[in-house]
Amino acid sequence: MFNAEKLLGKIVGEVVGKGSGSWGSGKKSVLGGLGSGSGLMTMIGLGVGAFEILKQQQEQKRTGPSTSPPPPPPGGFGTSPPPPPPGGMQGVPQPPPVPGSVPSPPPAAIGSGLDATELAIRMIQVMVAAAHADGVMDAEEERAVLDRLRGADLSQEERLFLLNELHQPKSLVALTDGIGDPAVAKTMYMLAFAAIEVDTGAERAWLDELASRLGISSEVQAFIEEQR
């Protein structure tokens, strides 16, 4: 059995990772990181953090810089003393907060019951299915897809797997079955959108249904697409 995570990295590196945008090229980007050798779970974790940072930056551009509340008047007039710590712990120094934000969920919690191999295969399958979104893929389109992967140095087993998927793309029901984690859902949609140029109504409808089945709101869907 081939290594599904490595194959996903090869595909992203050749097909998606060379693109532009926040999700595209470069080791520090989300998809570029996978193409550069980061594991799938690491990429999903990085994607969650990058998504939140980018969303905050976009909201700040819309609303302008936030202003801090005015300082309290001198002498403490009009203010109340802070309440004592619970449990009678007055005078006992409290440990400082741990630097950084809320810790990321452990790998076992990511993927909604799918292990890393199953999840990597699902990510490959959603990219292949996206290529079929505008109808049946003919021999010329199939050859074009394989030509884009020529630099990925695919093994015979990897090539046969991709050919099988190209001939029998999975349905949206099969692709989204068991995907309940929001981080995984965002990553799956990100890969599907980045794998194609959306220039037909059929492709647009397919992506909208994918987002709906993954539980991705229209606001989040639009935000992901803006980062390409």
C-alpha positions in Angstrom: 0.0 0.0 0.0 1.3 3.4 -0.9 1.7 6.2 1.6 -1.5 8.3 1.1 -0.2 11.3 3.0 2.9 11.5 0.8 0.8 11.1 -2.3 -1.4 14.0 -1.1 1.7 16.1 -0.6 2.9 15.3 -4.1 -0.5 16.3 -5.6 -0.7 19.5 -3.6 2.9 20.4 -4.4 2.3 20.0 -8.2 -1.3 21.0 -8.7 -2.2 23.3 -5.9 1.0 24.4 -4.0 2.4 26.4 -6.9 -0.6 28.7 -6.9 -0.8 32.1 -5.4 -2.8 33.3 -2.4 -2.8 32.6 1.3 -3.4 28.9 0.8 -1.0 28.5 -2.1 2.7 28.4 -2.6 5.5 28.7 0.0 6.4 26.6 3.0 4.6 29.0 5.4 1.3 28.7 3.5 -1.3 26.0 4.5 -1.3 24.0 1.3 2.3 24.8 0.5 3.3 23.4 3.8 1.8 20.0 2.9 3.5 20.0 -0.4 6.8 20.7 1.4 6.5 17.6 3.6 4.3 18.6 6.6 2.0 15.8 7.7 -1.8 16.1 7.1 -2.7 16.5 10.7 0.0 19.3 11.1 -1.4 21.0 8.0 -5.0 20.9 9.3 -3.8 22.3 12.6 -1.9 25.1 10.9 -4.9 25.7 8.7 -7.1 26.3 11.6 -4.7 28.9 13.1 -4.1 30.6 9.7 -7.8 30.7 9.0 -8.5 32.5 12.3 -5.6 35.0 11.8 -6.7 35.8 8.3 -10.3 36.2 9.3 -9.3 38.6 12.1 -7.1 40.6 9.7 -9.9 40.9 7.2 -12.4 42.0 9.8 -10.0 44.6 11.0 -9.7 46.0 7.5 -13.5 46.3 7.3 -14.0 47.8 10.7 -10.8 49.8 11.2 -8.4 49.5 14.1 -10.0 48.8 17.4 -9.8 51.5 20.1 -9.0 50.7 23.8 -11.5 51.8 26.5 -10.5 55.0 28.3 -8.4 54.5 31.4 -10.1 54.8 34.8 -10.0 58.2 36.5 -7.1 58.8 38.9 -7.6 57.9 42.5 -9.9 55.1 41.7 -13.1 57.3 41.9 -16.1 55.6 40.4 -14.5 52.1 40.4 -14.9 49.2 42.7 -12.1 47.1 44.1 -11.6 43.8 42.4 -13.3 40.8 44.0 -11.2 38.5 46.2 -10.0 35.2 44.5 -12.5 32.3 45.0 -11.8 29.8 47.7 -10.1 32.1 50.2 -6.9 32.3 48.2 -6.1 35.9 49.2 -2.5 36.7 49.1 -1.5 33.5 47.3 0.2 34.3 44.0 -1.5 32.7 41.0 0.6 31.1 38.2 1.0 33.2 35.1 -1.0 32.2 32.0 0.6 30.0 29.5 1.8 32.0 26.5 -0.1 31.4 23.2 -3.7 30.8 22.4 -6.0 27.9 23.1 -4.1 24.6 22.4 -4.9 22.8 19.2 -6.9 19.5 19.5 -4.7 16.4 19.6 -4.4 14.4 16.4 -6.8 11.7 17.6 -9.6 14.4 17.9 -9.1 15.5 14.3 -10.8 13.7 11.4 -14.1 12.6 13.0 -13.0 9.0 13.4 -10.9 8.7 10.3 -7.2 7.9 10.7 -4.5 9.9 8.8 -4.4 7.5 5.9 -8.2 7.4 5.4 -8.3 11.2 5.7 -5.5 11.7 3.2 -7.3 9.4 0.7 -10.5 11.4 1.2 -8.7 14.6 0.5 -7.3 13.2 -2.7 -10.7 11.9 -3.7 -12.4 15.3 -3.2 -9.8 17.0 -5.5 -10.4 14.3 -8.2 -14.1 14.7 -7.8 -13.8 18.5 -8.2 -12.2 17.9 -11.6 -15.3 16.0 -12.6 -17.7 18.7 -11.3 -18.5 20.0 -14.8 -19.4 16.6 -16.3 -17.7 13.5 -17.5 -13.9 13.7 -17.9 -12.8 12.8 -21.4 -9.4 11.3 -22.4 -7.9 14.7 -23.2 -8.8 16.1 -19.8 -7.5 13.0 -18.1 -4.2 13.3 -19.9 -4.0 17.0 -18.9 -4.5 16.1 -15.2 -1.7 13.4 -15.4 0.6 15.9 -17.2 0.2 18.3 -14.3 1.4 15.5 -12.0 4.3 14.6 -14.2 6.8 16.3 -11.9 5.4 14.5 -8.8 7.5 11.4 -9.4 4.5 9.0 -8.9 5.1 5.3 -8.3 3.2 2.8 -10.4 0.8 2.0 -7.5 0.1 5.7 -7.0 -0.6 6.3 -10.7 -2.9 3.3 -10.8 -4.8 4.6 -7.7 -5.2 8.0 -9.3 -6.4 6.6 -12.6 -9.0 4.5 -10.8 -10.2 7.6 -9.0 -10.3 9.6 -12.2 -12.5 6.9 -13.8 -14.7 6.4 -10.8 -14.9 9.7 -8.9 -16.7 9.5 -5.5 -20.1 11.1 -4.9 -20.5 14.1 -2.5 -22.3 11.8 -0.1 -19.3 9.4 0.0 -16.8 12.2 0.2 -18.5 14.0 3.2 -19.6 10.9 5.1 -18.1 11.0 8.6 -16.5 14.4 8.2 -17.8 16.3 11.3 -14.8 18.2 12.5 -14.9 21.9 11.3 -11.1 22.0 10.8 -11.2 19.0 8.5 -14.2 20.3 6.7 -12.5 23.6 5.9 -9.3 21.9 4.7 -11.4 19.6 2.5 -13.2 22.5 0.9 -10.0 24.5 0.6 -8.4 21.6 -1.4 -11.4 21.1 -3.7 -11.7 24.8 -4.5 -7.9 25.2 -5.1 -7.8 22.1 -7.4 -10.0 23.7 -10.1 -10.9 26.9 -12.0 -14.5 27.6 -11.3 -15.8 28.8 -14.7 -19.0 26.8 -15.2 -22.3 26.8 -13.4 -22.0 23.0 -12.7 -18.7 23.5 -10.9 -20.2 26.4 -8.8 -23.2 24.2 -7.9 -20.9 21.3 -7.0 -18.8 23.4 -4.7 -21.9 24.9 -3.0 -23.3 21.5 -2.4 -20.0 20.3 -1.0 -19.9 23.3 1.4 -23.4 22.6 2.5 -22.8 18.9 3.2 -19.6 19.8 5.1 -21.6 22.3 7.3 -19.6 25.3 6.0 -21.6 28.5 6.1 -21.7 30.8 3.0 -19.6 33.4 4.9 -16.8 30.9 5.6 -17.1 29.5 2.1 -16.7 32.9 0.6 -13.8 33.7 2.9 -11.9 30.6 1.9 -12.4 31.3 -1.8 -11.1 34.9 -1.3 -7.7 33.6 -0.1 -6.9 31.7 -3.3 
